[in-house]
Amino acid sequence: MITVLYFAWVRDRVGTDAETLALPAGVTTLGALLTHLASLSPRHANALARPELLRAAVNQLFARPETPIAPGDEIAIFPPLTGG
Amino acid sequence: MTRLKISVQAADFDLAAEYAAIATQPGIGGIGCFIGQVRAGSDLISLTLEHYPGMTEKALHAIAHQASQRWPLHAITIIHRIGTLTIGQPIVLVLAAAAHRHAALSATQFLIDWLKTDAPFWKQERFSDGGSHWVEARQSDQQARQAWDIPLG
């Protein structure tokens, strides 16, 4: 299982701030996971439609599409950062 | 050894208390200070700041570590507020203390530049007509952060 967290407008569009799901066979990178998540529902598809607008972290470290993922990971998907 | 204080909190911060907490340390000759606050805009009522608990604190520690590698700092204070803040209210405090002004001022700017692009916070604006809007990241913030990657000679 993996935990996926959503923040800011990504959460608003997906409609939940966190979900736990099984990692499908063959999904071994963040990029592949995003493609899988977008297939889960129309809301997911809408939220994740433009990966260039998204940023992500794996286990609380910034990640890129090629970053490997594995069961037990905490993956977060969010817009570019706007603190300060 | 750099004294580090990092806090993500809803409550306001006390600038005088934060200053006093580091100013008495021996060897400090200058303290740089940056305070970010909610800027008035057309019809803006408030900003709501959200963050990624756990990762935010790690990211701020990593940014502070970067600064302490680049300059001889005696102390770094980063306090970032979360929750809903109205116009004029403070959002973020950065203090950097060193023996001399160059390190203190440069580190202060570095810390806020990197915080903007490397700490997981998001701002949502609320307007008087009831609407709301997630603030978009600025390209200029990314450029300001990357400017620090250029070797200084």
gemmi code that builds the backbone of each chain (N, CA, C; Angstrom):
import gemmi

chains = {
    "A": [
        ("MET", (0.837, -1.187, 0.000), (0.000, 0.000, 0.000), (0.883, 1.253, 0.000)),
        ("ILE", (0.341, 2.295, -0.596), (0.994, 3.598, -0.509), (-0.028, 4.616, -0.017)),
        ("THR", (0.484, 5.706, 0.528), (-0.368, 6.829, 0.937), (-0.121, 7.974, -0.036)),
        ("VAL", (-1.207, 8.542, -0.549), (-1.086, 9.689, -1.445), (-1.770, 10.884, -0.785)),
        ("LEU", (-1.029, 11.964, -0.662), (-1.549, 13.204, -0.062), (-1.704, 14.257, -1.158)),
        ("TYR", (-2.757, 15.056, -1.047), (-2.979, 16.148, -2.004), (-3.075, 17.460, -1.234)),
        ("PHE", (-2.503, 18.512, -1.827), (-2.533, 19.820, -1.167), (-3.057, 20.895, -2.114)),
        ("ALA", (-3.585, 21.957, -1.484), (-4.021, 23.178, -2.177), (-5.041, 22.829, -3.269)),
        ("TRP", (-4.903, 23.418, -4.483), (-5.980, 23.189, -5.457), (-6.013, 21.752, -5.963)),
        ("VAL", (-4.937, 21.023, -5.823), (-4.970, 19.609, -6.228), (-5.962, 18.859, -5.332)),
        ("ARG", (-5.909, 19.154, -4.016), (-6.854, 18.537, -3.077), (-8.291, 18.957, -3.397)),
        ("ASP", (-8.480, 20.256, -3.667), (-9.827, 20.736, -3.978), (-10.405, 19.972, -5.175)),
        ("ARG", (-9.571, 19.776, -6.188), (-10.075, 19.118, -7.409), (-10.281, 17.621, -7.221)),
        ("VAL", (-9.337, 16.964, -6.511), (-9.497, 15.513, -6.296), (-10.676, 15.265, -5.349)),
        ("GLY", (-10.850, 16.165, -4.363), (-11.971, 16.027, -3.435), (-11.620, 15.306, -2.154)),
        ("THR", (-10.338, 15.006, -1.952), (-9.899, 14.388, -0.696), (-8.468, 14.830, -0.435)),
        ("ASP", (-8.069, 14.816, 0.851), (-6.692, 15.238, 1.147), (-5.728, 14.070, 1.251)),
        ("ALA", (-6.270, 12.844, 1.342), (-5.377, 11.685, 1.452), (-6.116, 10.433, 1.046)),
        ("GLU", (-5.396, 9.497, 0.463), (-5.977, 8.189, 0.187), (-4.874, 7.143, 0.244)),
        ("THR", (-5.304, 5.940, 0.590), (-4.380, 4.808, 0.649), (-4.779, 3.841, -0.442)),
        ("LEU", (-3.791, 3.413, -1.219), (-4.134, 2.483, -2.284), (-3.018, 1.487, -2.530)),
        ("ALA", (-3.363, 0.403, -3.168), (-2.376, -0.605, -3.527), (-1.617, -0.123, -4.752)),
        ("LEU", (-0.337, -0.379, -4.747), (0.491, 0.004, -5.886), (0.312, -1.061, -6.970)),
        ("PRO", (-0.245, -0.671, -8.128), (-0.473, -1.688, -9.169), (0.846, -2.253, -9.685)),
        ("ALA", (0.797, -3.475, -10.141), (1.993, -4.097, -10.716), (2.484, -3.244, -11.871)),
        ("GLY", (3.778, -3.057, -11.930), (4.358, -2.316, -13.041), (4.492, -0.825, -12.787)),
        ("VAL", (3.852, -0.329, -11.731), (3.984, 1.102, -11.414), (5.148, 1.263, -10.438)),
        ("THR", (6.269, 1.725, -10.954), (7.483, 1.784, -10.137), (8.088, 3.178, -10.061)),
        ("THR", (7.477, 4.141, -10.765), (7.994, 5.512, -10.712), (6.849, 6.485, -10.413)),
        ("LEU", (7.249, 7.660, -9.976), (6.260, 8.691, -9.697), (5.446, 9.022, -10.952)),
        ("GLY", (6.119, 9.132, -12.090), (5.416, 9.458, -13.328), (4.347, 8.428, -13.668)),
        ("ALA", (4.695, 7.152, -13.517), (3.727, 6.082, -13.795), (2.579, 6.128, -12.794)),
        ("LEU", (2.885, 6.480, -11.547), (1.828, 6.584, -10.535), (0.849, 7.706, -10.897)),
        ("LEU", (1.365, 8.843, -11.357), (0.482, 9.950, -11.734), (-0.482, 9.511, -12.832)),
        ("THR", (0.028, 8.782, -13.804), (-0.828, 8.279, -14.883), (-1.906, 7.346, -14.319)),
        ("HIS", (-1.503, 6.484, -13.379), (-2.463, 5.569, -12.759), (-3.520, 6.342, -11.964)),
        ("LEU", (-3.070, 7.307, -11.165), (-4.012, 8.075, -10.340), (-5.034, 8.809, -11.215)),
        ("ALA", (-4.566, 9.331, -12.340), (-5.466, 10.079, -13.228), (-6.576, 9.192, -13.789)),
        ("SER", (-6.374, 7.879, -13.748), (-7.383, 6.954, -14.282), (-8.423, 6.551, -13.239)),
        ("LEU", (-8.247, 7.004, -11.991), (-9.113, 6.508, -10.914), (-10.514, 7.088, -10.960)),
        ("SER", (-10.651, 8.360, -11.357), (-11.975, 8.991, -11.379), (-11.885, 10.239, -12.246)),
        ("PRO", (-13.021, 10.776, -12.666), (-12.988, 12.035, -13.417), (-12.361, 13.167, -12.611)),
        ("ARG", (-12.581, 13.176, -11.289), (-11.983, 14.234, -10.463), (-10.465, 14.120, -10.454)),
        ("HIS", (-9.974, 12.886, -10.298), (-8.520, 12.688, -10.372), (-7.993, 13.144, -11.733)),
        ("ALA", (-8.705, 12.757, -12.784), (-8.252, 13.097, -14.138), (-8.161, 14.607, -14.305)),
        ("ASN", (-9.165, 15.317, -13.780), (-9.180, 16.776, -13.876), (-8.026, 17.395, -13.088)),
        ("ALA", (-7.806, 16.873, -11.889), (-6.760, 17.451, -11.027), (-5.363, 17.214, -11.588)),
        ("LEU", (-5.192, 16.075, -12.241), (-3.835, 15.647, -12.633), (-3.609, 15.777, -14.136)),
        ("ALA", (-4.522, 16.476, -14.809), (-4.480, 16.507, -16.271), (-3.211, 17.151, -16.823)),
        ("ARG", (-2.671, 18.131, -16.066), (-1.501, 18.855, -16.589), (-0.317, 18.691, -15.639)),
        ("PRO", (0.445, 17.616, -15.834), (1.560, 17.339, -14.914), (2.559, 18.486, -14.819)),
        ("GLU", (2.646, 19.320, -15.872), (3.617, 20.421, -15.822), (3.233, 21.461, -14.766)),
        ("LEU", (1.967, 21.434, -14.305), (1.534, 22.366, -13.259), (1.694, 21.769, -11.864)),
        ("LEU", (2.173, 20.545, -11.791), (2.231, 19.841, -10.509), (3.662, 19.687, -10.014)),
        ("ARG", (3.780, 19.584, -8.701), (5.038, 19.209, -8.071), (4.719, 18.031, -7.156)),
        ("ALA", (5.757, 17.311, -6.729), (5.496, 16.131, -5.908), (6.663, 15.860, -4.970)),
        ("ALA", (6.350, 15.099, -3.946), (7.376, 14.634, -3.019), (7.147, 13.155, -2.753)),
        ("VAL", (8.238, 12.424, -2.582), (8.180, 11.028, -2.163), (8.876, 10.953, -0.814)),
        ("ASN", (8.134, 10.483, 0.176), (8.653, 10.412, 1.554), (9.223, 11.762, 2.000)),
        ("GLN", (8.486, 12.820, 1.649), (8.759, 14.187, 2.098), (10.042, 14.777, 1.511)),
        ("LEU", (10.496, 14.230, 0.379), (11.586, 14.838, -0.381), (11.077, 15.129, -1.784)),
        ("PHE", (11.439, 16.293, -2.324), (10.976, 16.635, -3.671), (11.380, 15.544, -4.654)),
        ("ALA", (10.469, 15.259, -5.567), (10.666, 14.127, -6.466), (10.379, 14.544, -7.897)),
        ("ARG", (10.853, 13.719, -8.822), (10.663, 13.958, -10.249), (9.951, 12.749, -10.850)),
        ("PRO", (9.463, 12.865, -12.084), (8.719, 11.736, -12.658), (9.480, 10.410, -12.607)),
        ("GLU", (10.805, 10.466, -12.716), (11.580, 9.220, -12.723), (11.913, 8.708, -11.326)),
        ("THR", (11.516, 9.438, -10.277), (11.798, 8.982, -8.906), (11.100, 7.649, -8.637)),
        ("PRO", (11.847, 6.643, -8.151), (11.220, 5.339, -7.887), (10.252, 5.404, -6.700)),
        ("ILE", (9.225, 4.626, -6.760), (8.311, 4.494, -5.628), (8.113, 3.024, -5.304)),
        ("ALA", (7.766, 2.759, -4.049), (7.628, 1.377, -3.581), (6.555, 1.339, -2.508)),
        ("PRO", (6.024, 0.125, -2.230), (5.019, 0.012, -1.170), (5.533, 0.616, 0.135)),
        ("GLY", (4.632, 1.289, 0.840), (4.994, 1.946, 2.095), (5.328, 3.412, 1.932)),
        ("ASP", (5.522, 3.854, 0.692), (5.907, 5.258, 0.487), (4.750, 6.208, 0.753)),
        ("GLU", (5.134, 7.441, 1.152), (4.187, 8.553, 1.261), (4.455, 9.490, 0.086)),
        ("ILE", (3.471, 9.597, -0.779), (3.610, 10.433, -1.976), (2.690, 11.640, -1.839)),
        ("ALA", (3.224, 12.820, -2.095), (2.409, 14.036, -2.022), (2.421, 14.723, -3.375)),
        ("ILE", (1.251, 15.218, -3.774), (1.106, 15.896, -5.061), (0.496, 17.265, -4.784)),
        ("PHE", (1.123, 18.309, -5.345), (0.715, 19.668, -4.987), (1.115, 20.640, -6.085)),
        ("PRO", (0.561, 21.864, -6.038), (0.975, 22.890, -6.995), (2.352, 23.433, -6.622)),
        ("PRO", (2.961, 24.215, -7.519), (4.199, 24.908, -7.156), (4.005, 25.712, -5.871)),
        ("LEU", (5.083, 25.892, -5.127), (5.019, 26.415, -3.766), (4.870, 27.933, -3.765)),
        ("THR", (4.109, 28.445, -2.797), (3.846, 29.892, -2.752), (3.898, 30.430, -1.326)),
        ("GLY", (4.878, 29.961, -0.553), (5.010, 30.462, 0.817), (5.787, 31.765, 0.870)),
        ("GLY", (6.125, 32.151, 2.091), (6.950, 33.328, 2.302), (6.147, 34.600, 2.360)),
    ],
    "B": [
        ("MET", (29.043, 26.695, 15.347), (27.729, 26.050, 15.555), (26.645, 27.117, 15.474)),
        ("THR", (25.731, 26.909, 14.587), (24.656, 27.879, 14.386), (23.468, 27.528, 15.276)),
        ("ARG", (23.035, 28.498, 16.069), (21.811, 28.288, 16.860), (20.631, 28.372, 15.911)),
        ("LEU", (19.779, 27.377, 15.950), (18.691, 27.285, 14.990), (17.351, 27.312, 15.702)),
        ("LYS", (16.458, 28.167, 15.240), (15.069, 28.086, 15.687), (14.177, 28.083, 14.459)),
        ("ILE", (13.389, 27.032, 14.318), (12.473, 26.915, 13.191), (11.093, 26.591, 13.739)),
        ("SER", (10.107, 27.358, 13.321), (8.757, 27.116, 13.824), (7.732, 27.374, 12.730)),
        ("VAL", (6.774, 26.476, 12.621), (5.603, 26.672, 11.756), (4.427, 26.751, 12.710)),
        ("GLN", (3.734, 27.876, 12.729), (2.755, 28.105, 13.792), (1.631, 29.016, 13.322)),
        ("ALA", (0.467, 28.868, 13.955), (-0.655, 29.754, 13.650), (-0.483, 31.098, 14.357)),
        ("ALA", (0.118, 31.064, 15.522), (0.207, 32.270, 16.349), (1.162, 33.296, 15.743)),
        ("ASP", (0.933, 34.545, 16.075), (1.840, 35.618, 15.686), (3.178, 35.394, 16.398)),
        ("PHE", (4.215, 36.042, 15.878), (5.512, 35.969, 16.542), (5.829, 37.315, 17.179)),
        ("ASP", (6.749, 37.271, 18.153), (7.146, 38.472, 18.897), (8.553, 38.829, 18.437)),
        ("LEU", (8.646, 39.816, 17.554), (9.938, 40.182, 16.969), (10.949, 40.539, 18.055)),
        ("ALA", (10.524, 41.321, 19.041), (11.459, 41.751, 20.085), (11.999, 40.551, 20.859)),
        ("ALA", (11.128, 39.591, 21.137), (11.562, 38.409, 21.886), (12.505, 37.553, 21.050)),
        ("GLU", (12.211, 37.421, 19.758), (13.073, 36.611, 18.886), (14.441, 37.265, 18.729)),
        ("TYR", (14.429, 38.589, 18.600), (15.687, 39.334, 18.513), (16.489, 39.167, 19.799)),
        ("ALA", (15.826, 39.359, 20.940), (16.526, 39.278, 22.224), (17.122, 37.892, 22.445)),
        ("ALA", (16.445, 36.870, 21.916), (16.896, 35.502, 22.147), (18.235, 35.223, 21.469)),
        ("ILE", (18.534, 35.943, 20.391), (19.815, 35.688, 19.722), (20.830, 36.800, 19.958)),
        ("ALA", (20.373, 38.024, 20.231), (21.283, 39.173, 20.272), (22.314, 39.074, 21.386)),
        ("THR", (21.996, 38.337, 22.429), (22.893, 38.270, 23.584), (24.011, 37.242, 23.399)),
        ("GLN", (23.963, 36.495, 22.319), (25.021, 35.500, 22.110), (26.349, 36.194, 21.810)),
        ("PRO", (27.440, 35.677, 22.341), (28.734, 36.314, 22.100), (29.145, 36.202, 20.631)),
        ("GLY", (29.808, 37.249, 20.153), (30.378, 37.191, 18.802), (29.501, 37.760, 17.721)),
        ("ILE", (28.260, 38.099, 18.041), (27.354, 38.611, 17.020), (27.572, 40.109, 16.833)),
        ("GLY", (27.811, 40.505, 15.571), (28.001, 41.912, 15.263), (26.902, 42.496, 14.411)),
        ("GLY", (26.068, 41.611, 13.842), (24.987, 42.100, 12.999), (23.900, 41.053, 12.849)),
        ("ILE", (22.672, 41.518, 12.755), (21.531, 40.609, 12.595), (20.692, 41.115, 11.437)),
        ("GLY", (20.535, 40.267, 10.430), (19.650, 40.590, 9.304), (18.243, 40.151, 9.640)),
        ("CYS", (17.258, 40.921, 9.172), (15.858, 40.625, 9.501), (14.987, 40.815, 8.278)),
        ("PHE", (14.146, 39.841, 7.986), (13.114, 40.008, 6.959), (11.776, 39.595, 7.565)),
        ("ILE", (10.775, 40.437, 7.344), (9.404, 40.087, 7.739), (8.529, 40.202, 6.512)),
        ("GLY", (7.834, 39.136, 6.186), (6.859, 39.173, 5.101), (5.477, 39.327, 5.696)),
        ("GLN", (4.627, 40.145, 5.062), (3.278, 40.347, 5.591), (2.262, 40.327, 4.460)),
        ("VAL", (0.999, 40.242, 4.822), (-0.073, 40.181, 3.830), (-0.231, 41.559, 3.186)),
        ("ARG", (-0.022, 41.605, 1.881), (-0.089, 42.860, 1.139), (-1.532, 43.138, 0.717)),
        ("ALA", (-1.954, 44.378, 0.891), (-3.300, 44.749, 0.446), (-3.375, 44.660, -1.076)),
        ("GLY", (-4.481, 44.119, -1.564), (-4.687, 44.055, -3.003), (-6.136, 44.354, -3.271)),
        ("SER", (-6.500, 44.512, -4.539), (-7.872, 44.897, -4.856), (-8.846, 43.848, -4.326)),
        ("ASP", (-9.670, 44.256, -3.406), (-10.739, 43.420, -2.847), (-10.251, 42.233, -2.019)),
        ("LEU", (-8.950, 42.193, -1.735), (-8.445, 41.078, -0.925), (-8.886, 41.257, 0.522)),
        ("ILE", (-9.387, 40.165, 1.119), (-9.772, 40.197, 2.533), (-8.737, 39.474, 3.380)),
        ("SER", (-8.321, 38.307, 2.915), (-7.402, 37.510, 3.736), (-6.631, 36.519, 2.882)),
        ("LEU", (-5.574, 36.009, 3.468), (-4.804, 34.908, 2.899), (-4.915, 33.730, 3.847)),
        ("THR", (-5.073, 32.533, 3.285), (-4.991, 31.344, 4.116), (-3.771, 30.544, 3.681)),
        ("LEU", (-2.895, 30.285, 4.651), (-1.658, 29.560, 4.370), (-1.779, 28.123, 4.817)),
        ("GLU", (-1.509, 27.239, 3.856), (-1.544, 25.803, 4.118), (-0.119, 25.264, 3.988)),
        ("HIS", (0.180, 24.162, 4.668), (1.510, 23.575, 4.519), (1.431, 22.059, 4.599)),
        ("TYR", (2.566, 21.422, 4.432), (2.670, 19.958, 4.443), (3.361, 19.580, 5.750)),
        ("PRO", (2.579, 19.285, 6.798), (3.179, 19.010, 8.100), (4.225, 17.899, 7.991)),
        ("GLY", (5.323, 18.093, 8.643), (6.415, 17.112, 8.576), (7.432, 17.506, 7.530)),
        ("MET", (6.988, 17.589, 6.279), (7.933, 17.969, 5.225), (8.355, 19.430, 5.364)),
        ("THR", (7.427, 20.285, 5.777), (7.764, 21.714, 5.884), (8.942, 21.927, 6.828)),
        ("GLU", (8.866, 21.304, 7.992), (9.930, 21.481, 8.971), (11.258, 20.940, 8.434)),
        ("LYS", (11.199, 19.776, 7.763), (12.427, 19.214, 7.173), (13.006, 20.152, 6.127)),
        ("ALA", (12.131, 20.704, 5.287), (12.590, 21.598, 4.220), (13.223, 22.858, 4.808)),
        ("LEU", (12.612, 23.404, 5.856), (13.173, 24.613, 6.475), (14.523, 24.321, 7.126)),
        ("HIS", (14.653, 23.159, 7.748), (15.948, 22.778, 8.306), (16.996, 22.643, 7.199)),
        ("ALA", (16.604, 22.072, 6.070), (17.552, 21.905, 4.960), (17.995, 23.260, 4.419)),
        ("ILE", (17.061, 24.205, 4.327), (17.387, 25.548, 3.840), (18.330, 26.242, 4.827)),
        ("ALA", (18.036, 26.125, 6.108), (18.898, 26.732, 7.127), (20.289, 26.109, 7.091)),
        ("HIS", (20.335, 24.802, 6.873), (21.629, 24.115, 6.786), (22.438, 24.661, 5.606)),
        ("GLN", (21.772, 24.849, 4.465), (22.439, 25.433, 3.292), (23.036, 26.801, 3.628)),
        ("ALA", (22.259, 27.629, 4.309), (22.743, 28.974, 4.649), (23.951, 28.895, 5.582)),
        ("SER", (23.889, 27.966, 6.537), (24.988, 27.886, 7.512), (26.257, 27.315, 6.882)),
        ("GLN", (26.093, 26.619, 5.742), (27.271, 26.148, 5.001), (27.920, 27.280, 4.209)),
        ("ARG", (27.110, 28.260, 3.821), (27.600, 29.324, 2.935), (28.165, 30.517, 3.691)),
        ("TRP", (27.655, 30.770, 4.891), (28.107, 31.928, 5.669), (28.365, 31.505, 7.112)),
        ("PRO", (29.298, 32.187, 7.782), (29.555, 31.873, 9.203), (28.489, 32.517, 10.085)),
        ("LEU", (27.427, 31.782, 10.343), (26.274, 32.330, 11.065), (26.258, 31.847, 12.506)),
        ("HIS", (25.937, 32.744, 13.404), (25.785, 32.362, 14.810), (24.367, 31.889, 15.104)),
        ("ALA", (23.412, 32.447, 14.374), (22.023, 32.069, 14.659), (21.147, 32.264, 13.421)),
        ("ILE", (20.170, 31.377, 13.281), (19.139, 31.501, 12.248), (17.790, 31.288, 12.933)),
        ("THR", (16.855, 32.189, 12.662), (15.477, 32.015, 13.134), (14.551, 32.085, 11.926)),
        ("ILE", (13.721, 31.066, 11.767), (12.690, 31.094, 10.715), (11.364, 30.753, 11.393)),
        ("ILE", (10.427, 31.688, 11.345), (9.080, 31.422, 11.859), (8.106, 31.694, 10.722)),
        ("HIS", (7.316, 30.692, 10.363), (6.349, 30.853, 9.274), (4.971, 30.530, 9.814)),
        ("ARG", (4.047, 31.451, 9.596), (2.694, 31.236, 10.111), (1.833, 30.480, 9.109)),
        ("ILE", (0.820, 29.800, 9.627), (-0.171, 29.103, 8.823), (-1.562, 29.548, 9.294)),
        ("GLY", (-2.568, 29.205, 8.497), (-3.925, 29.606, 8.848), (-4.301, 30.875, 8.106)),
        ("THR", (-5.379, 31.503, 8.556), (-5.922, 32.667, 7.854), (-5.389, 33.957, 8.464)),
        ("LEU", (-4.839, 34.813, 7.599), (-4.224, 36.071, 8.020), (-4.839, 37.207, 7.218)),
        ("THR", (-5.075, 38.322, 7.885), (-5.675, 39.467, 7.206), (-4.605, 40.477, 6.794)),
        ("ILE", (-5.018, 41.480, 6.032), (-4.091, 42.446, 5.444), (-3.239, 43.104, 6.525)),
        ("GLY", (-1.946, 43.141, 6.271), (-1.010, 43.764, 7.196), (-0.466, 42.828, 8.257)),
        ("GLN", (-1.053, 41.648, 8.384), (-0.549, 40.723, 9.411), (0.736, 40.053, 8.934)),
        ("PRO", (1.664, 39.816, 9.866), (2.913, 39.166, 9.480), (2.725, 37.709, 9.112)),
        ("ILE", (3.484, 37.262, 8.095), (3.444, 35.864, 7.641), (4.709, 35.123, 8.059)),
        ("VAL", (5.843, 35.764, 7.824), (7.103, 35.036, 8.000), (8.158, 35.962, 8.603)),
        ("LEU", (8.970, 35.391, 9.475), (10.113, 36.100, 10.056), (11.380, 35.312, 9.770)),
        ("VAL", (12.382, 35.996, 9.231), (13.711, 35.401, 9.051), (14.728, 36.295, 9.746)),
        ("LEU", (15.518, 35.715, 10.626), (16.639, 36.421, 11.255), (17.909, 35.618, 10.981)),
        ("ALA", (18.986, 36.319, 10.654), (20.286, 35.662, 10.497), (21.328, 36.526, 11.197)),
        ("ALA", (22.054, 35.921, 12.125), (23.017, 36.662, 12.941), (24.430, 36.178, 12.649)),
        ("ALA", (25.346, 37.147, 12.499), (26.734, 36.825, 12.179), (27.645, 37.856, 12.820)),
        ("ALA", (28.936, 37.645, 12.663), (29.894, 38.607, 13.204), (29.831, 39.912, 12.421)),
        ("HIS", (29.564, 39.812, 11.117), (29.612, 40.993, 10.251), (28.366, 41.090, 9.379)),
        ("ARG", (28.120, 42.301, 8.862), (26.858, 42.567, 8.177), (26.691, 41.789, 6.872)),
        ("HIS", (27.792, 41.589, 6.138), (27.626, 40.944, 4.835), (26.988, 39.563, 4.982)),
        ("ALA", (27.538, 38.767, 5.894), (26.989, 37.420, 6.088), (25.549, 37.490, 6.587)),
        ("ALA", (25.284, 38.407, 7.513), (23.933, 38.484, 8.091), (22.900, 38.869, 7.026)),
        ("LEU", (23.237, 39.887, 6.234), (22.270, 40.362, 5.231), (22.128, 39.380, 4.072)),
        ("SER", (23.258, 38.845, 3.599), (23.196, 37.895, 2.484), (22.423, 36.651, 2.879)),
        ("ALA", (22.696, 36.148, 4.082), (22.011, 34.927, 4.525), (20.516, 35.174, 4.691)),
        ("THR", (20.146, 36.347, 5.152), (18.718, 36.659, 5.302), (18.016, 36.600, 3.948)),
        ("GLN", (18.634, 37.213, 2.948), (18.016, 37.193, 1.619), (17.986, 35.776, 1.040)),
        ("PHE", (19.082, 35.055, 1.221), (19.139, 33.664, 0.756), (18.017, 32.833, 1.379)),
        ("LEU", (17.851, 32.982, 2.694), (16.852, 32.164, 3.397), (15.439, 32.440, 2.884)),
        ("ILE", (15.091, 33.697, 2.681), (13.724, 33.975, 2.221), (13.569, 33.588, 0.748)),
        ("ASP", (14.623, 33.788, -0.059), (14.536, 33.373, -1.462), (14.319, 31.861, -1.575)),
        ("TRP", (15.054, 31.103, -0.809), (14.918, 29.640, -0.890), (13.625, 29.164, -0.246)),
        ("LEU", (13.206, 29.830, 0.825), (11.944, 29.449, 1.464), (10.790, 29.540, 0.461)),
        ("LYS", (10.824, 30.573, -0.370), (9.745, 30.785, -1.350), (9.582, 29.606, -2.300)),
        ("THR", (10.693, 28.970, -2.655), (10.631, 27.936, -3.697), (10.819, 26.526, -3.161)),
        ("ASP", (11.314, 26.377, -1.928), (11.701, 25.052, -1.444), (10.968, 24.597, -0.187)),
        ("ALA", (10.097, 25.426, 0.367), (9.338, 24.997, 1.549), (7.864, 24.850, 1.140)),
        ("PRO", (7.256, 23.707, 1.480), (5.902, 23.422, 0.984), (4.800, 24.189, 1.717)),
        ("PHE", (4.616, 25.432, 1.276), (3.505, 26.275, 1.723), (2.710, 26.696, 0.495)),
        ("TRP", (1.415, 26.893, 0.697), (0.559, 27.403, -0.382), (-0.368, 28.470, 0.188)),
        ("LYS", (-0.613, 29.503, -0.629), (-1.473, 30.620, -0.210), (-2.767, 30.617, -1.013)),
        ("GLN", (-3.873, 30.802, -0.299), (-5.159, 30.988, -0.955), (-5.681, 32.376, -0.585)),
        ("GLU", (-6.050, 33.157, -1.602), (-6.581, 34.501, -1.375), (-8.107, 34.445, -1.306)),
        ("ARG", (-8.663, 35.239, -0.389), (-10.123, 35.383, -0.314), (-10.491, 36.841, -0.556)),
        ("PHE", (-11.555, 37.042, -1.322), (-11.925, 38.382, -1.764), (-13.280, 38.791, -1.198)),
        ("SER", (-13.539, 40.114, -1.265), (-14.754, 40.659, -0.652), (-16.020, 40.166, -1.355)),
        ("ASP", (-15.913, 39.706, -2.605), (-17.115, 39.204, -3.300), (-17.396, 37.742, -2.972)),
        ("GLY", (-16.614, 37.173, -2.032), (-16.846, 35.792, -1.619), (-15.998, 34.786, -2.382)),
        ("GLY", (-15.327, 35.247, -3.420), (-14.502, 34.338, -4.213), (-13.173, 34.032, -3.540)),
        ("SER", (-12.529, 32.996, -4.038), (-11.193, 32.661, -3.545), (-10.352, 32.129, -4.690)),
        ("HIS", (-9.057, 32.126, -4.470), (-8.130, 31.849, -5.563), (-6.813, 31.372, -4.977)),
        ("TRP", (-6.263, 30.267, -5.482), (-4.932, 29.830, -5.051), (-3.889, 30.667, -5.764)),
        ("VAL", (-2.987, 31.227, -4.986), (-1.928, 32.068, -5.560), (-1.025, 31.205, -6.441)),
        ("GLU", (-0.678, 31.740, -7.604), (0.222, 31.007, -8.507), (1.668, 31.358, -8.210)),
        ("ALA", (2.531, 30.371, -8.385), (3.964, 30.607, -8.173), (4.479, 31.579, -9.222)),
        ("ARG", (5.460, 32.386, -8.817), (6.034, 33.364, -9.733), (7.349, 32.851, -10.301)),
        ("GLN", (7.514, 33.056, -11.579), (8.785, 32.705, -12.215), (9.932, 33.489, -11.573)),
        ("SER", (9.647, 34.741, -11.185), (10.707, 35.572, -10.594), (11.218, 34.990, -9.279)),
        ("ASP", (10.344, 34.274, -8.540), (10.796, 33.636, -7.305), (11.793, 32.514, -7.616)),
        ("GLN", (11.484, 31.745, -8.663), (12.383, 30.666, -9.068), (13.732, 31.234, -9.515)),
        ("GLN", (13.670, 32.356, -10.242), (14.909, 32.977, -10.712), (15.730, 33.515, -9.537)),
        ("ALA", (15.042, 34.073, -8.544), (15.754, 34.601, -7.373), (16.470, 33.477, -6.632)),
        ("ARG", (15.814, 32.344, -6.541), (16.418, 31.193, -5.865), (17.622, 30.687, -6.660)),
        ("GLN", (17.439, 30.610, -7.991), (18.517, 30.056, -8.823), (19.715, 30.990, -8.890)),
        ("ALA", (19.486, 32.288, -8.666), (20.608, 33.222, -8.708), (21.675, 32.843, -7.681)),
        ("TRP", (21.237, 32.190, -6.595), (22.190, 31.779, -5.560), (23.022, 30.595, -6.005)),
        ("ASP", (22.656, 29.940, -7.105), (23.415, 28.787, -7.587), (24.621, 29.216, -8.401)),
        ("ILE", (24.654, 30.474, -8.816), (25.780, 30.961, -9.613), (27.001, 31.095, -8.704)),
        ("PRO", (28.107, 30.467, -9.082), (29.306, 30.592, -8.235), (29.682, 32.063, -8.084)),
        ("LEU", (30.064, 32.425, -6.885), (30.345, 33.832, -6.610), (31.783, 34.190, -6.968)),
        ("GLY", (32.491, 33.298, -7.658), (33.849, 33.580, -8.076), (34.793, 32.687, -7.302)),
    ],
}
model = gemmi.Model(1)
for chain_id, residues in chains.items():
    chain = gemmi.Chain(chain_id)
    for i, (resn, *xyz) in enumerate(residues, 1):
        res = gemmi.Residue()
        res.name, res.seqid = resn, gemmi.SeqId(i, " ")
        for name, pos in zip(("N", "CA", "C"), xyz):
            atom = gemmi.Atom()
            atom.name, atom.element = name, gemmi.Element(name[0])
            atom.pos, atom.b_iso = gemmi.Position(*pos), 0.0
            res.add_atom(atom)
        chain.add_residue(res)
    model.add_chain(chain)
structure = gemmi.Structure()
structure.add_model(model)
structure.setup_entities()
